[in-house]
Amino acid sequence: MDLSNRTIAVVGLGYVGLPLAIEYGKKYRVIGFDVYQARVDELEAGKDHTLEADLVGMKQARDLYKSTGNVGLSFTSNADELKQVNTYIVTVPTPIDCFNNPDLTPLLKASETIGKTLNKGDIVIYESTVYPGCTEEDCVPVLEKFSGLKFNKDFFCGYSPERINPGDKVNTLTKIKKITSGSTPEVAEIVDALYNSILLNGTHKAPNMKVAEAAKAVENSQRDVNISFMNELALICDRVGIDTNDVIEAAGTKWNFLKYRPGLVGGHCISVDPYYLAHKAKALGYDPQVILSGRAVNNSIAKFIADKTLKLMIQKDHKIKDSNVLILGVTFKENCPDCRNTKVVDIANELEDFGCKVDIYDPWASPAVVKHEYGKELIAAVDPKKRYAAIIACVAHDQFKTFDFGKYKEQGAVIFDVKNFVPREFVDARL
């Protein structure tokens, strides 16, 4: 299939959009668009605070455009420049609101922006996580309204859910298999060929966009439910007085046992996507039981960790009010700066409600982001002279694996290992 006439705009240059823009920029004319000028300025300077970009590849794609003018990557926050393209890929966030309902505001705003520059024959591909039917039921009407064009007559759509795993340098964009789909069989072929032109492991072409949308929501909902089972197991094992990880290791000797681990469930996908699937189910008159019960269990773990820590502090005769507590890690996963939907802050809030003085240390996290999003000040380093009544190891950053837990254990600190990486002889509690 001849794709030489494809000019692409990637709308949203975050964890998902930037790697995509870079890869397509090596073969096509690509405009990377973001509404935040500060983000555009950062990328223009060859930097990326998400640490997801291949900076060498980005420079190659940028230089290609500067030398040819018709192939390569450029960045802009000027929506008028999108009139140059015939293929849009939307990679904006799809969060939830304070009531756990889908917040489509970024998605609909992006659709409005695209609608104002849409031309006949254009294709709009969505990668943002949504519920089944969202593209056709929510996004397409916006595209039609602001373009004056008719869906599947004048313009077309596709859906290819993102599968970026922040911090993962093995399963990167070009090395994963992507699901693709289109609003007509012909468009589905074009979308599939377009992704195959940059991927090493190919694609799975879904029969329609709703299937592709559902697949994305199901991928992360399944993982959420599996982790919730292990978290529930951890709550039970705590009452029994046995170590959850010992139980998992024993059970894992069976050939078909899946060794999921308990833990805090945050981030941009696993803690959010189930609510999108549940929202659609409720809209259709079905009250999802398993999905939402799993969410309830996972949302309870932060409070359990805080409460367990407080109980152990009391057992060691620590005064709760004004006690110093150190939390190691605030990002939602190890060796990654992403703090979206982190549950570590919930632990800090619970401890502070009891009067504890909480220090949070994370060499990966941006202090400005944590302050803006959660109102928490990060400490720049752990003061070796400061005594802590408790230490909660929440994130298994490589830097924490050499932390001197033994020193604080000797001083009588309670040590709670959330991620099962602290040497056992120093640990008072684990999930």
N, C-alpha and C positions, 0 to 999 in steps of 0.2 A: 504493500500500500504506500502510495506517495504522500509523505507528510511534509514535504519541503515547503508547502505554502502555509504551514502552521506558525502563527505568531502567538505567544503565550503571555498572559498576565497571571502572576501568582499573587493573590490578594490576601495579605496577612503574612508577615515575615517573622513568625515566632519559631518554636521548636519544630513545627511541621513544615511551614512554608519555606523557610530559608534553605534547608537541605534540598527541597524539591526545586526551588528556583535555580540553585547552583547546578544541579545535574542537568536540568533542561537547558540551562544557559550554555552548556558545552556543545549543544547540537542545534539549538533553535534561537530565534530572537526572543528574549524573555525580558519582561518588565516586572521587577519585584516591587509591589505596591504595599505601603503601610500608611495608616492614617497618622501615625506618630512620627513627626519630623525628627525627633531625637533618635529614634530607631534607624531611620534612613541615614542620618549623619554618622551614627556608629558604624553602620555597614559600609558607608562610603569611605570611612577611615580604615577599613579592613579588620574591624573588631567584631566580636559577637559575645555578649554576656551570657548567652545560654550555653555556650561551649559545645553546641551541637554541629556547628558549621565546619566543613572542610575548608579551612582558610586558604589553603594552597589552591584547591579547586575553585574557590570563589574568585581568587585573583586571576586564575586562568580564564574563567568565564567573563570577568570584567575586562581583562586585557583584550579578549577576543572581540568584544563589542567595540572597544576603543579603536581597534585596528581595522575592523571590517565595516562597522556601522549597520550591518544587517543580520549578524549572528552574534550571540553573546548576551551578557546580563547587565542590566542597569537598574538603579533603584530610584524610586520617586514617592512623594506623598501627594503629587498633583494628579487628581483623578482624570483630568482632561487627556493625559497621555495614554490612558487606556483605550482611547479611540483607535489606536494603531493596531490593536490585536484582534484576533478572531477566535481565540480560545482562552477562557478564564478558568482558573483553578482557585477555589475558595478554601482557605485554610485558617479561618478565624476561630477563636475559642467558642465553645458552647457550654457555658457553666450552668449552675443551678442557683436559684435565689435562696433567700433565708428560710423559705418554706419547703425547700427541696423540689421545687418545680423547675422545669426547663426554662432557662432564660435565653431566648432566641434573639435578643437585641443585637448582638454583634453580627449574627448571621443575616438578619433582615436588613440591617444597615448596609452590609456588604452587598446584598442583593439590590438594594436601592441604588447604590453607587454604580454597580455594573449595569443596571437597567437604563441609566442615563447615558451610557456610552455604547449600548448594545446595537449591533447591526444585523441585517438579514444574513442568515447562514451561520451565525456564531454559535459556539458550544460553551455552555457553562457547566463545569465539573465541580461538584462539592466533595470535599474531604472531611469537613467538620462532622463530629459525631452527632447523630440525631436519632429520632425514633422512626420506625418504618412509616413512610408516606410523607415525611416532612418536606422533602425536596419538592414534590408535586403539589402538596396541599398548602404549604406555607411560603416557600421561596418563589415558586413559579408565578403565583399571582402578583408578587412584588415586581418581578422582572417584567411581566406583561404591563403592569400599571405604568411603570416609569419609562418603558421603551416604546409602548404603543404597538408592540409586535405580538404575534400569536405563537404560543407554545406548540412545538412539533410541526409548525408550518413555516414560521419565519426564523425561529431560533430553537435550539435543542439543549438538552441537559444530560449530564452523566453523574454517576456517583462512584467514588473509589475511596473507601474509608482509610484514613491514615493509620499507620501501624508503627509510628515512631515510639521508641522506648528510651526516654531521656537517660543519658549517662551510659547507654549500651553502645560500645564501640565494635561489637561483633555483628549484631543483627541491625545493620544500618540500612538506610533506604534502598540502596541498589541490590542488597543481598537478601531481601525478604520477598515473599510472594505477595502480590497485591490483588485484591478483589477489584474488578471493574464492572461497569454496567452503563447502559445508555437508555435514553427515552424512546429510541426506535432501534430496531435491529441494525440498521446501517450506522447509526451513531455509536452504538455499542462496539461495533467493529473498529471505528476510528479511535474511540477512547482506549480500547484494549491495545491497539497498535501503538498508540502514543506512549502508554506506560511501558509496553514491552521494549520500546526503543531506548530506554534508559536502565531497565532492570536486568539483573543477571539470572534471577530465578523465576522469571516469567510471571504470569498472572492466572487468576481464576475468574473467568467471565461469568458473572451471575446472570440468571435469566431475566431479571429486571431490577430496577433501582430499589424497590422496597425490600427485596431479598438482600441486596448488598447493605442497605441501611440496617436491617435487622441483624445481619451477621456481625456487624461491628458492635452493636449493643450487647449481643449475646456473648461475644468473646470475653468481654470484661465482666459481665454479670456472672458468668460461670466461675471466673477466678474469684470474684467477690464472695460468692456463695461457698466455694471450697475453703477459702481462708476463714470465713465466718464459722464453719464447722470446727476448724482447728482452734479458733479463738474460744468457741464454746467448750471444746475439750480442755483448753487451758483453765477455764473457770472451774470446770469439774475437778480437774487434777489438783488444783489449788486446795479445794475442799477436802479431797482425799488425802493430800499430803505427799504427792508424788510429782516427779518432774515430767512435764509434758513432752520435752524433747527426748527423754528416755523412752517414753511410750511410743513416740513416732519412730524412733530408731528400731525398736522391737517390732512394731507392726510393719515397718518398711522392709523386713526380711521376706515378706510375702511378695510373690512376683507381680501381682496386679495392684499393689497398694501405691497410691500417689502421695508422695511425701511433701505435701504442702505444710507450711509452717505458720504458727500464729503470729500476729503482729499488728501494728498500727496500719490502717488502710487509708491512705490519703492520695494525693496526686490528682492529675487532670483526667484520669480515665476510670480506674476501678471504683473510686468512691463517688463517681458522678454518673457514669453511663447507666447503671441499673435504674436510676430514677427516670431516665428517658424512656426506658422500656416499660417501666411501671406506669408512667404517665399515659402512654399509648394504650396499655391494657385497660386502665381505668376509664379512659375516654370511650372504649368499646364495651364497657359494662362488665369487665372482669376485674376482680380484686385480687391482685397477685399476692400470694402468701409467702412462698419460699424466698423470692427476691427481696421483699421488704423485711422479712424476718432476719435475713442475712445482714442487711444494712443495719438493722437495730442492734444486732450483736456486735458488729464491727464498730459501730459508733459508741458502744459502751466501754470499749477496752481502755481508752485513755483514763476514764474515771476509775476503773479497776486498778490500773497501775498506780495512780496517785493515792488511792485509798489504801492499797496494800503497802505502799511505801510509808505512809503515815502510821499504819499499825505497827510495822517493823521498827520505826523510829521510837514509838512509845515503848515497845518491848525492850529496846536498848536504853531506856530512860532519857531519851532526848526530849527536850522541851520543844513543842511544836511551834508555838508563836516565836517569831524572829529567828528560827533556825535557818541556817544557810543550806540551800539545796542546789546542786549543780546538775544541769541537764546537758548531756553531750549529744548534739545534733538537733537540727530543726527542719532540715529538708525532708521531703517525703521518702527519699531513698538514699542509699550510700553513693558517695563519689559523684554527686550531681548537685548543681546549685538550685534546682527547682523546689520551691517552697509551696506550690499551689496545694490548697486544701490539706496542709499538714495538720496532723492530729497531736503533734507534740505540744503545740500551743495550748490545747485543751488540758494537758497534764499540768502545765505551768499555771494556768488559770485556777485549776482545782486546788493546787498547793497554796497559791497565793490567797485563796479564799479562807484558808485555815491559818493564815498569818505567816507562812513561810516566806523567806527572802530567796527568790529564785534567780540564779545566774544561768544564762543559756549561752553555750559556746558552740560555734560551728564555723570552721575555717572555709567551708564551701559556700555558705549562704551570704547573700548581700545584706549587710546591716540596714541599708536604706530601704530595701524591699520589705524586710521583716518589720521594720518600724512602720512603714506605710500601710502594710496589709494587716498587721496584727497588733500594732502599738507596743511591740516588745523591743527592748534594747539588748543587743548582743554584746557580750564582753569580748574584747579584742584578744584576750589570752587568759588562761587559767592562772590565777595568782598562786604560786607554790606555797605561800605562807598562810593562805586562807584555809580555815578548817570548815569542812562540810559535814553536816549531820547525815546527808544522803546524797548519793550520786545515781542518776538514772541514765543509763547508756541507751539512747533511743535510736541512733543511726550508726551503722557499722562502717563509717568512713575509715579508709586505710590509716589515717593519722591517729585514730583512736585505738588501734590495735596494739600500739606500743605505750598507751597511757599507763601511768603507774597506779593501778588500782590497789596494789598491795599496800602502798603507803597510806592510803585513806582507810583501808580495811583495818590497819593497825591502829589508826586513830579512832576507830569505833563507828565509822560511817556505814550506813545501810547502802548496799550496792544492788541495784535492780538492773538486770540485763534483759533488755527488751528483744534484742536481735541475736542472742545466743552466740556472742563472740568473746565475751569476757571469760578469762580462765575460771573454771568452776570453783577453785578454792577461795576465790575472792567474792563469790556471789551469794547474796542472801535470798534473792528471788529471781525467777525467770518466767517468761511466758511459756 
